Amino acid sequence: MPFSPLRALARALILLLALALPAAAQIDTAPREGRRALGLNLAEVAGWSTELPFLDVMHSASRWTGHTGEGWGGMDEPALFAAGALDADGWVVAFPRGLRRISTFVLNELPAGMTSAAGTWHASWEGSATLGFDGAARNVRYGENSATFDFTPGQGGVLVQFNRGTLRNLRIVHERNLDRAARGEVFNPDWLALVGDMEILRFMDWMLTNHSTLSRWQDRPQVSDYSWSRRGVPLEILLQLANQTGAEPWFTLPHLADDDYVRQFAQAVRDGLRPDLRGWFEFSNEIWNWQFDQAHWADQTGRRHWNVDSAWVQYGAVRAAEVMRLIDGVYQGDTARRVRVLGLFTAWLGLESVMLDAPDFMAEDPATHRPPREFFDALAVTGYFSGELQAESKSELVRRWLADSRAAAETEGRAQGLSARALREYVEAHRFDRAIDWAAQELRDGSLSGSAENSVRDLLDRTLAHHARVAAEHGMALVMYEGGTHVVTHPRDHQDEERIAFFEALNYSPQMGDLYRELIRGWQALTPAPFVAFNDVSRPSVWGSWGHLRHLDDSTPRWDALMEASAP
């Protein structure tokens, strides 16, 4: 067990309560002067990301693949570690017997419209390896432990590979950013221009919070790691970004983190963050969500103490409270510089009471145990809406929309005198026009199906209004940890190309931008806290159109709505 069991927790809480100060006033969550009324979740740092937040794209390179034959693969990164090929930072120190080559990808699958990535890239490295730059790399020129290559987005990724020697400190930087990199700058100015004036930046995906196995401070991500896709972006870089932009950082601590990890993390934030900024601290992410390992861990651990159905959220909240008390110990005398956040299961109205009160934990020792609600400043909810368009109950409705919308586009095309190829092109371009209008109406209020569940109006009038009342009753702030469209294709429809394309078109339509404006206005009527969108920049896929921008050079109605509604 990576931290003390509940009886030790109770003893720790008793000791801490002896030092407790009187309850503080509700924290101020209103945006500061000159900041947007907006927060962003940053997309996962990965080899396939279109975010490109760093000057050196090796920071987001895909993880090493070892190749043992003529084909692809044979050894993944853990196998390379086990074979002694990699050092603690993941750099290559040896070629084990049977290993023919090692490779990684950078600039992978960037869309053709991401023109800022086009041009000449410069690579330099240390070690005895001779690197090859293949795939989308063109006109490769080599020097001593260096190379340049030309790159055009839309032609695949750049494959970096070698078949012998050692490798360390490989850096790959666009030629226009060489001076910035030489000065020690880390972040891509094109990306900073998009996120630099946000009120909050949430680091859940940058910290690889979901399914985390991290428990010990000595195993945390390091700046010297060959790629920050490997185990997350280092805390030093998170703090550097917050200090440089002035955005308040929102950290999501790993669910397995032991007490020493929590204290060391909090100390690093306290000492490394600008004094005019607060650190936001949340225990893990969606501890209630069965898609993630942390929910199963909480259930298994909680049931060892109370064999009840709510054990998973009770234990998650109790451990979260202990984590917040550890953070308070670090911030003693300076608690105005930290915000303690409890993430709720937004859609399950009433479950928050179980988390806030932890009744089975309290029943163990009501004289000395304290409920989790006493250790948080803010309740965090989602601001997602889907209209349940992915549900089986609405599958036929969506199918009808698509058929009728295509028929309407064909009728309009014929009325314009189009035929043959011209008609096909017109229908292809306009086949979703009517369907998007109908879907937007359904997303707004459910009036086409008669079911308003998870519509914008239902979210504002029922779900978020409920949580606003709960927060007020407990003297806490209501904040958002993620929000926006949740129109996603259900896995049963992942072979339905028309439905997938429709949901993507809907998610980036002007009508979706209008729905965002309504949602943000409604949110701002409930709380002064910023709307926190998920996420900044990422490619759409069958798993969702989460990126408010699809790539760095993109423009979308959703992004425009965020910028308009959150202007300082």
C-alpha positions, 0 to 999 in steps of 0.5 A, a space after each residue: 500500500 503506497 500510503 497509510 491505511 485509514 486508521 493512520 489517516 485518522 491519527 494524522 487528521 487529528 494531529 493536523 486538526 489541532 493546528 487547524 485555523 478557523 474556516 476561511 472565507 470563500 476563495 475568489 475565483 473571478 478572473 484577474 485583471 487582464 486575464 480571460 475568463 477562461 481556463 484550458 486543459 492542455 492536450 496530452 504530449 504525444 508523438 501524434 499531437 498537433 499541439 506542438 507546445 515545445 520548440 524542441 519536438 523531441 520533447 513530444 516524440 513518440 516512445 522508442 520502438 526496438 526492431 528485432 527483424 526486417 519488419 516493424 517492432 519486436 521490443 517496446 520501451 519497457 523491453 528496451 529498459 529491461 534489456 539494458 538499452 536505455 538509461 534512467 532518462 530513456 536515452 540509448 546507452 547500448 544495443 542488446 544482442 538481436 536488436 537491429 535498430 531503434 526508432 521514434 517519430 516526431 512531427 507525426 501526421 500533422 495535417 496539411 493546413 498546419 503550415 507553421 510546421 513547414 520548413 527546415 528543421 535542425 537536429 543535433 545530438 550527442 553520442 556515437 549513433 549515426 541517425 537517419 531521418 526518413 518518412 516525411 523528412 526531405 533533402 536531409 543534409 548531415 554534419 558532425 552529430 547534426 542534420 537538417 531536413 525539410 518538412 511539409 505537413 500532410 505527408 506523414 511523420 519524420 522517422 528518426 532511427 539508428 542501428 548502432 551506438 549511443 544517443 543522448 540530448 537529441 534536439 530537433 528545432 525549426 530553423 526560425 526558433 534556433 535563437 530562442 532555443 539557444 537562449 534556453 526558451 522552451 515553449 513554441 511562440 505560436 502555441 503561447 500566442 493561443 494559451 498565454 492569456 488564460 486564467 487557468 491551465 489544467 495539467 491533467 493530461 500533461 501529467 498523465 494522471 489517468 491510469 498513473 502508476 507513479 507513487 514515489 517522488 524519485 520516479 517523477 518525470 525529469 527535464 532530462 527525459 528523452 521525451 516528455 511523452 514517456 512519463 509526463 511533463 516535468 513539474 519544473 516545466 509546468 511551473 515555468 509555463 505558469 510563471 511565464 504566462 501568468 496563468 494559475 496552474 491546476 495540478 492533478 496529483 497521482 492517485 498512488 502518490 505517497 505522502 512524501 511525494 505529496 509534500 515534495 510536490 507541494 513544496 516545489 510548487 510553493 517555492 517555484 511558483 510566482 508569489 502572485 499566482 496560486 497553485 490549484 491542487 486536485 487529487 487525481 482526476 475523476 476518481 469516480 470514473 470506471 474508465 480509469 484505473 484510479 476508480 478501481 483502485 479506490 473501490 478495491 481499497 475502500 471496500 477493505 474498510 467498508 463493503 458498501 457500494 459507495 466505497 469508491 467515492 468515499 475512499 477517494 474523497 477521504 484520501 483526497 482530504 488527507 492529501 489536502 491536509 498534507 498540502 496545508 502543512 506545506 503552505 502553513 501560514 501561506 494558505 492564500 496561495 493554494 486552492 484545494 479542489 474536489 472533483 465531483 461526478 457532475 451528472 449524478 446529483 446527490 452523490 456529492 453528499 456521499 463524497 463530502 460527508 463520507 458517512 461510513 468513514 465518519 461512522 468508524 469514529 465520529 468523535 475524531 474523524 472529520 468529513 472530507 468537506 472540511 478540507 476543500 475550497 472548491 467543488 469542481 464540475 464538468 460543463 459537458 453537453 451531448 444531447 445524448 446524440 450517441 445513445 441508442 435511443 437516438 440512433 434512429 433519429 440521427 439516421 433520419 436526420 442524415 438521410 433527410 439532410 442528404 436528400 435536401 442537399 440533392 434537391 437544392 443542387 438539382 434546383 440549381 441546375 447541377 448534375 453529374 460530378 457537380 451535383 455530387 460535389 455539391 451534395 458532398 459539401 452540403 449533405 450535413 447542412 440541415 442535419 446540423 441545424 436539427 442537431 443544434 436544436 436538439 443539443 440546445 433543449 431536446 425539443 426534437 426528441 422530447 428528451 432534454 437530457 444532457 442538453 445545454 438547457 438541462 445542464 444549466 437549469 438542472 445540473 449546474 444549478 444543483 451544484 451551485 446550490 450545494 457549493 453555496 451551502 458549504 461555503 465553497 466556490 463552484 468551479 469547472 474542471 472540464 467543459 464543452 461539447 461531448 458529442 462523441 460517436 459510440 463505439 458500436 458506431 465506429 464503422 459508421 463513417 457517415 455518422 462519424 463525419 457528421 459528428 465531427 462536422 457538427 462539433 466544428 460548425 457555427 451552430 456549435 459556436 452559438 451553443 458555446 456562447 449560450 453555455 458560457 453565458 449561463 455558466 457566468 450567471 452561476 459563478 464568477 469562476 472561468 469556463 474551463 474547456 477540454 482541450 486546447 489543440 488536438 486532432 478529431 478521431 472516432 473517440 471525440 473532437 476534443 480539440 477546440 483547435 484541430 491544429 496550431 494554425 486552425 480556426 474554428 467557431 468553437 474557439 472563436 466563441 471561447 475567445 469572444 465570451 471570455 474576453 478580458 
